[in-house]
Amino acid sequence: MFIRNEPFKLFIKLYPITTIILAVDLFIYLLFLITGTWHVAPDFALRMFVFSAGSNDAILNQGAWWQLVTPIFLHIHFSHILFNAFSLFIFGPALEVMLGKWRYATAFLATGIIANIAALFLEPVGFSHYGASGALFGLLGIYIFLVIFKRESISRQDQTVVFVIVLISLISSFIGADIDVMGHLIGFLSGLILAPLFFFNRTE
């Protein structure tokens, strides 16, 4: 379930939504790398970051409501994009197949947006954030729903993998530096709670 050995063209064909999300994330990261890190167009990079990052102050006081969505696709550090892209590459495809591409896309965006809304109301006005972690934890929440309530859809070995990954991810959220703990927790819980809706009338 979590072993990815498909050829590149087959991966794109089988998992189009995962491919699109990965492509958008990588494109935006490379754009920041070239314009910002490499100082090709630092002013542009700064303006793009201010426009895209989730700033509670900008949302509440300047009406920047798009920042409930744009942070999901924003990564500017290599370690950040590497971890999130790898996690999506490993855990996204199986859910895309089980849910179907449109429900999967909705699940990814909905859990990420809910995590960002939580940050808006539970964090200080000066709080800002970016990254797909809320949405990725939302996917993990859906997996936990499968392990608990739909065990027939996931093998015992993969159930163990899910539990271990979720446990490690949640623990690392509390001990790592500069991590949006609330976003991770709310994303995870939103995936767990909304999962029945995503699987409603869905036949595997």
C-alpha positions as CSV (number, residue, x, y, z in Angstrom):
1,M,0.0,0.0,0.0
2,F,2.8,2.4,0.9
3,I,5.5,1.1,-1.4
4,R,5.9,3.3,-4.5
5,N,7.6,1.5,-7.4
6,E,5.5,2.6,-10.3
7,P,7.2,4.1,-13.4
8,F,6.9,7.9,-13.5
9,K,4.3,7.9,-16.3
10,L,2.2,5.3,-14.6
11,F,2.4,7.2,-11.3
12,I,1.0,10.3,-13.1
13,K,-1.8,8.3,-14.7
14,L,-2.8,6.4,-11.5
15,Y,-2.5,9.3,-9.1
16,P,-3.3,12.6,-10.9
17,I,-4.3,14.7,-7.9
18,T,-1.2,13.6,-5.9
19,T,0.9,14.5,-8.9
20,I,-0.7,17.9,-9.3
21,I,-0.2,18.8,-5.6
22,L,3.4,17.6,-5.7
23,A,4.0,19.6,-8.9
24,V,2.5,22.8,-7.5
25,D,4.5,22.4,-4.2
26,L,7.8,21.9,-6.1
27,F,7.1,24.7,-8.6
28,I,6.5,27.2,-5.8
29,Y,9.5,26.0,-3.8
30,L,11.8,26.3,-6.8
31,L,10.4,29.8,-7.6
32,F,11.3,30.9,-4.1
33,L,14.7,29.2,-4.3
34,I,15.6,31.0,-7.5
35,T,14.1,34.4,-6.7
36,G,14.7,34.5,-2.9
37,T,17.5,32.1,-1.8
38,W,19.6,32.8,-5.0
39,H,18.8,36.5,-4.8
40,V,17.6,36.7,-8.4
41,A,14.5,38.7,-7.5
42,P,14.4,39.1,-3.7
43,D,11.7,41.8,-3.7
44,F,9.5,39.6,-5.8
45,A,10.1,36.6,-3.4
46,L,9.3,38.8,-0.4
47,R,6.1,40.1,-1.9
48,M,5.0,36.6,-2.9
49,F,5.7,35.3,0.6
50,V,3.7,38.1,2.2
51,F,0.9,37.4,-0.2
52,S,0.9,33.6,0.3
53,A,1.8,32.9,3.9
54,G,-0.9,32.5,6.4
55,S,-0.9,35.7,8.5
56,N,-3.6,36.1,11.1
57,D,-3.1,39.8,11.1
58,A,-3.5,40.0,7.3
59,I,-6.6,37.8,7.3
60,L,-8.3,39.6,10.1
61,N,-7.3,43.2,9.4
62,Q,-6.7,43.3,5.7
63,G,-9.2,40.7,4.4
64,A,-6.6,38.4,3.0
65,W,-8.9,35.3,3.1
66,W,-7.1,33.5,0.4
67,Q,-4.4,32.9,3.0
68,L,-6.6,30.2,4.4
69,V,-5.7,28.2,1.3
70,T,-2.3,29.4,-0.1
71,P,-0.2,28.4,2.9
72,I,-1.0,24.7,2.1
73,F,1.2,24.9,-1.0
74,L,4.0,27.1,0.4
75,H,7.4,25.8,1.3
76,I,10.6,27.8,1.3
77,H,13.1,25.5,3.1
78,F,14.5,22.4,1.5
79,S,14.0,20.2,4.6
80,H,10.3,21.3,4.8
81,I,9.5,20.6,1.1
82,L,11.4,17.3,1.3
83,F,9.6,16.0,4.3
84,N,6.1,17.1,3.1
85,A,6.6,16.0,-0.5
86,F,7.9,12.6,0.6
87,S,5.0,12.1,3.0
88,L,2.5,13.0,0.3
89,F,4.3,10.7,-2.2
90,I,4.1,7.8,0.2
91,F,0.7,8.3,1.8
92,G,-1.3,10.1,-0.8
93,P,-1.7,7.5,-3.6
94,A,-3.5,4.8,-1.6
95,L,-6.1,7.3,-0.4
96,E,-6.5,8.7,-3.9
97,V,-7.4,5.3,-5.1
98,M,-9.7,4.5,-2.2
99,L,-11.5,7.8,-2.2
100,G,-11.4,8.7,-5.9
101,K,-9.6,11.7,-7.2
102,W,-12.3,14.4,-6.4
103,R,-13.1,13.2,-2.8
104,Y,-9.3,12.9,-2.2
105,A,-8.7,16.4,-3.5
106,T,-11.5,17.7,-1.3
107,A,-10.2,15.8,1.7
108,F,-6.7,17.2,1.3
109,L,-7.9,20.8,0.8
110,A,-10.6,20.6,3.5
111,T,-8.4,19.3,6.3
112,G,-5.7,21.8,5.4
113,I,-8.1,24.8,5.4
114,I,-9.7,23.6,8.7
115,A,-6.2,23.6,10.2
116,N,-5.6,27.1,8.9
117,I,-8.9,28.3,10.3
118,A,-8.0,26.9,13.6
119,A,-4.8,28.8,13.6
120,L,-6.7,31.9,12.8
121,F,-8.9,31.7,15.9
122,L,-6.7,29.8,18.3
123,E,-3.3,31.5,17.7
124,P,-2.3,35.1,18.4
125,V,-3.0,37.9,15.9
126,G,0.7,38.1,15.0
127,F,0.9,34.3,14.2
128,S,2.0,33.3,10.7
129,H,2.5,29.9,9.1
130,Y,2.9,28.0,5.9
131,G,3.2,24.4,4.7
132,A,1.1,21.4,3.9
133,S,1.4,19.7,7.3
134,G,-2.2,20.3,8.3
135,A,-3.5,18.6,5.2
136,L,-1.0,15.8,5.5
137,F,-2.0,15.2,9.1
138,G,-5.6,15.2,7.8
139,L,-4.7,12.3,5.6
140,L,-3.2,10.5,8.5
141,G,-6.4,11.1,10.4
142,I,-8.3,9.4,7.6
143,Y,-6.0,6.4,7.8
144,I,-6.6,6.1,11.5
145,F,-10.4,6.1,10.7
146,L,-9.7,3.2,8.3
147,V,-7.7,1.3,10.9
148,I,-10.4,1.7,13.6
149,F,-13.6,1.4,11.6
150,K,-12.8,-0.2,8.2
151,R,-10.1,-2.7,9.0
152,E,-11.0,-4.8,6.0
153,S,-9.7,-2.1,3.7
154,I,-6.2,-2.1,5.0
155,S,-3.8,-5.0,5.8
156,R,-2.6,-5.7,9.3
157,Q,0.9,-4.8,8.3
158,D,-0.2,-1.5,6.9
159,Q,-2.3,-0.9,10.1
160,T,0.9,-1.2,12.1
161,V,2.7,1.2,9.7
162,V,-0.1,3.8,10.1
163,F,0.0,3.6,13.9
164,V,3.7,3.9,14.1
165,I,3.9,6.9,11.6
166,V,1.0,8.7,13.3
167,L,2.6,8.2,16.8
168,I,6.0,9.4,15.6
169,S,4.5,12.3,13.7
170,L,2.4,13.5,16.7
171,I,5.3,13.2,19.1
172,S,7.7,15.0,16.8
173,S,5.2,17.8,16.5
174,F,5.7,18.6,20.2
175,I,9.4,18.3,20.4
176,G,10.5,19.9,17.1
177,A,11.3,23.6,16.8
178,D,9.1,26.1,14.9
179,I,6.3,23.6,14.4
180,D,2.6,24.5,14.2
181,V,1.4,22.0,16.8
182,M,-2.1,23.2,16.7
183,G,-2.3,22.9,12.9
184,H,-1.0,19.4,13.1
185,L,-3.5,18.3,15.7
186,I,-6.5,20.1,14.1
187,G,-5.6,18.7,10.7
188,F,-5.4,15.2,12.1
189,L,-8.7,15.5,14.0
190,S,-10.5,17.0,11.1
191,G,-9.4,14.1,8.9
192,L,-10.5,11.6,11.5
193,I,-13.9,13.2,12.0
194,L,-14.7,14.0,8.3
195,A,-13.5,10.6,7.1
196,P,-17.0,9.0,7.2
197,L,-18.2,11.7,4.8
198,F,-15.4,11.1,2.4
199,F,-16.2,7.3,2.3
200,F,-20.0,7.8,2.3
201,N,-21.5,5.7,-0.5
202,R,-18.0,4.9,-1.7
203,T,-17.3,1.3,-2.8
204,E,-13.7,0.1,-2.8
